[in-house]
Amino acid sequence: MSVRAVQLAFRLHLGLTPMAYVRWVRLDHARAELKAASPDDTTVTRVAARWGYARPSAFAAHYRDVYGELPSYTLRSS
């Protein structure tokens, strides 16, 4: 299967590119971790790094775009 065929299959079945899907999965897992965590025991930066974000600012921007709130708010609300 070619790269282009994989990209087309993702678009047809999920409405996303492969990288957008990977980003969504990473953000979804990070959100679950933030909701389950205690603000006393973890930080947004640690969660972002664990899910592959080297820059916390990029993580926060992607997170806010998808969930409409900052990851720090999610962590504090848990």
Sequence and secondary structure as in RCSB ss.txt:
>XXXX:A:sequence
MSVRAVQLAFRLHLGLTPMAYVRWVRLDHARAELKAASPDDTTVTRVAARWGYARPSAFAAHYRDVYGELPSYTL
RSS
>XXXX:A:secstr
  HHHHHHHHHHHHSS HHHHHHHHHHHHHHHHHHHS TTT  HHHHHHHTT S HHHHHHHHHHHHSS HHHHH
HH 
